[in-house]
Structures are given as C-alpha cells and as structure tokens.
C-alpha cells in the first residue's frame, strides 16, 4: 500500500511539472503572437525586435525556440533575460513573471513612454500596470488587455487582439 501512495505522489508531481512546462509554451506562443497585433512607434520598427524576460524564468527558453524560427515582420527576434530597470530599455516587450511582481511598479515608472509593452502574470496587474496580463480562468490560459496602458507606450493595438482578450479599463 505504501508503494501505491509513493507512485501516486510521483505521478501527481510529474503531471504538475508537465502542466507547468506546457503553460510556459502557451505563454511564449501568446507573447510571440501578440507581436502580430501591436504596432510599435516608428523608432522601434527597425533593428532587432527584443523581448525581455525579467529574471531567470523558463519562458525565456521557450521564446528562444520560437526566435530561432520566427521574425517579427522584417526584424530579427531576440530574447533577452534582464535583471534591473536599465536592462529593460531597448525591449519592445517586457515579460515579468509572477515571482518578480514586486518590481513591476518600479519598472512601470521607469519605462514610461519608451515603447515597451509590459506583460505580467499576476491577478489585477492589467488594471494598474501592464498592457497585457495572463490569467487562468477555469483551467484555461487567457489574457487581459489594457489598451490605455499599451497606447501610453506609444504603441497601437489592433482590434483583433482586443477581440481575443478580456478588456480591462
């Protein structure tokens, strides 16, 4: 009987790890696809297209896999892990995972008008800080979108993206 309990714990743990890995893949695909629905300011339409990931997060690896095969329009896709406000400059998109959410307000104040679309992963952040915020509703990965926050960065949101997300004002 003891072995069955151990096996059940192992299966549940592996299932949770697989689910988290799958979740990171979905988020990475979402982030890449957001690039198709957002138009950045003119000065950000040349050179490399940079997606920053704050801290050491597995989503960076998933984004790097995408970056090996995809571009954003005619721009080469670069994934950059950042640790600090100054390292965020030059990004088009900055993803801040939930475990780094304590830095969001500081970063938001520092990147104002820099053409950086902030994507977060914590309940309520689309209302206060981010342009896009991942949420899990009934076991499904979805996203909230705050058009005003994106436009405050000088970017324009395509109505197609608005129709796919949960609009927050």
C-alpha positions as CSV (number, residue, x, y, z in Angstrom):
1,X,0.0,0.0,0.0
2,X,2.9,2.3,0.8
3,X,4.3,1.9,-2.7
4,X,1.0,2.9,-4.3
5,X,1.0,6.1,-2.3
6,X,4.6,6.9,-3.4
7,X,3.7,6.2,-7.0
8,X,0.7,8.4,-6.8
9,X,2.8,11.3,-5.4
10,X,5.4,10.8,-8.2
11,X,2.7,10.8,-10.9
12,X,1.0,13.9,-9.5
13,X,4.3,15.7,-9.2
14,X,5.3,14.8,-12.8
15,X,1.8,15.8,-14.0
16,X,2.2,19.2,-12.3
17,X,5.7,19.7,-13.9
18,X,4.4,18.8,-17.4
19,X,1.5,21.1,-16.9
20,X,3.8,24.0,-15.9
21,X,6.0,23.3,-18.9
22,X,3.0,23.3,-21.2
23,X,1.8,26.5,-19.6
24,X,5.2,28.2,-20.4
25,X,5.0,27.1,-24.0
26,X,1.5,28.5,-24.4
27,X,2.5,31.8,-22.8
28,X,5.6,32.0,-25.1
29,X,3.3,31.4,-28.1
30,X,0.9,34.0,-26.9
31,X,3.7,36.6,-26.4
32,X,5.0,35.9,-29.9
33,X,1.6,36.2,-31.4
34,X,0.9,39.5,-29.6
35,X,3.6,41.0,-31.9
36,X,1.3,40.5,-34.8
37,X,-1.5,42.6,-33.3
38,X,0.5,45.5,-31.8
39,X,2.2,48.3,-33.8
40,X,5.2,49.9,-32.2
41,X,6.3,53.5,-32.6
42,X,8.3,54.3,-35.8
43,X,11.6,54.4,-34.0
44,X,11.1,50.8,-32.8
45,X,10.4,49.4,-36.3
46,X,14.0,48.8,-37.3
47,X,16.8,46.8,-35.9
48,X,16.2,43.8,-33.7
49,X,12.8,43.1,-32.0
50,X,13.7,42.4,-28.4
51,X,11.5,40.5,-25.9
52,X,12.8,40.9,-22.4
53,X,12.1,38.3,-19.7
54,X,12.7,39.7,-16.2
55,X,14.7,37.3,-14.0
56,X,15.5,33.7,-14.7
57,X,12.3,32.2,-16.0
58,X,11.7,29.1,-18.2
59,X,9.6,31.1,-20.6
60,X,12.8,32.6,-21.9
61,X,13.9,29.2,-23.2
62,X,10.5,28.7,-24.9
63,X,10.8,32.1,-26.5
64,X,14.3,31.3,-27.7
65,X,13.0,28.3,-29.5
66,X,10.5,30.5,-31.3
67,X,13.1,33.1,-32.0
68,X,15.2,30.5,-33.9
69,X,12.5,30.1,-36.5
70,X,10.5,33.3,-36.5
71,X,10.8,37.0,-37.1
72,X,8.6,40.0,-36.2
73,X,7.9,41.4,-39.6
74,X,11.4,42.1,-41.0
75,X,13.0,42.3,-37.6
76,X,15.2,39.6,-36.1
77,X,13.6,38.3,-32.8
78,X,16.0,38.5,-29.8
79,X,15.2,37.1,-26.4
80,X,17.0,38.9,-23.5
81,X,16.9,38.0,-19.8
82,X,17.0,41.2,-17.8
83,X,17.7,41.9,-14.1
84,X,17.3,45.5,-13.4
85,X,15.5,48.5,-14.7
86,X,18.2,49.8,-17.0
87,X,18.5,46.4,-18.8
88,X,14.8,46.8,-19.8
89,X,15.5,49.7,-22.1
90,X,15.6,48.7,-25.7
91,X,12.9,46.0,-25.3
92,X,9.7,46.0,-27.3
93,X,8.0,43.6,-24.9
94,X,8.9,43.0,-21.3
95,X,7.5,40.0,-19.5
96,X,7.5,40.0,-15.8
97,X,6.6,36.7,-14.2
98,X,4.5,36.5,-11.0
99,X,7.5,35.7,-8.8
100,X,9.1,39.1,-9.8
101,X,5.9,41.1,-9.5
102,X,7.2,43.2,-6.6
103,X,9.4,45.1,-9.1
104,X,6.5,45.9,-11.5
105,X,5.7,49.4,-10.2
106,X,9.3,50.5,-10.3
107,X,9.7,49.2,-13.8
108,X,6.4,50.7,-15.0
109,X,7.5,54.2,-13.8
110,X,10.9,53.8,-15.5
111,X,9.7,52.6,-18.9
112,X,7.1,55.2,-19.3
113,X,6.9,56.4,-23.0
114,X,9.7,54.0,-24.0
115,X,7.6,51.9,-26.4
116,X,7.8,48.9,-24.1
117,X,4.7,46.8,-23.8
118,X,4.6,45.3,-20.3
119,X,3.2,41.8,-20.0
120,X,2.6,40.4,-16.5
121,X,1.3,37.3,-14.8
122,X,-0.4,38.4,-11.7
123,X,-4.1,38.9,-11.0
124,X,-5.1,42.6,-11.1
125,X,-2.0,43.9,-12.8
126,X,-3.7,44.8,-16.1
127,X,-5.8,47.3,-14.1
128,X,-2.9,49.0,-12.6
129,X,0.3,48.4,-14.6
130,X,0.5,46.1,-17.6
131,X,-0.8,46.3,-21.1
132,X,-1.3,42.5,-21.1
133,X,-1.7,40.2,-18.1
134,X,-2.0,36.4,-18.2
135,X,-4.9,34.9,-16.2
136,X,-6.1,31.3,-15.8
137,X,-9.8,31.0,-15.9
138,X,-11.5,27.7,-15.4
139,X,-8.2,25.9,-16.2
140,X,-7.7,27.8,-19.5
141,X,-4.9,30.2,-20.2
142,X,-6.3,33.6,-21.2
143,X,-5.2,37.2,-21.1
144,X,-6.4,40.6,-20.0
145,X,-5.6,43.6,-22.1
146,X,-5.5,47.2,-21.1
147,X,-5.5,49.3,-24.3
148,X,-4.7,52.5,-22.5
149,X,-1.5,51.1,-21.0
150,X,-0.3,49.9,-24.4
151,X,-1.1,53.3,-26.0
152,X,0.6,55.1,-23.2
153,X,3.8,53.4,-24.5
154,X,3.2,54.8,-28.0
155,X,2.0,51.5,-29.4
156,X,-1.3,50.8,-31.2
157,X,-3.4,47.7,-30.5
158,X,-5.2,46.0,-33.4
159,X,-8.9,45.4,-32.8
160,X,-8.3,41.7,-33.5
161,X,-6.2,41.4,-30.3
162,X,-8.9,43.3,-28.3
163,X,-11.5,40.8,-29.5
164,X,-9.3,37.8,-28.3
165,X,-8.6,39.1,-24.8
166,X,-10.5,40.3,-21.8
167,X,-10.6,44.1,-22.0
168,X,-9.6,45.9,-18.8
169,X,-10.1,49.6,-18.4
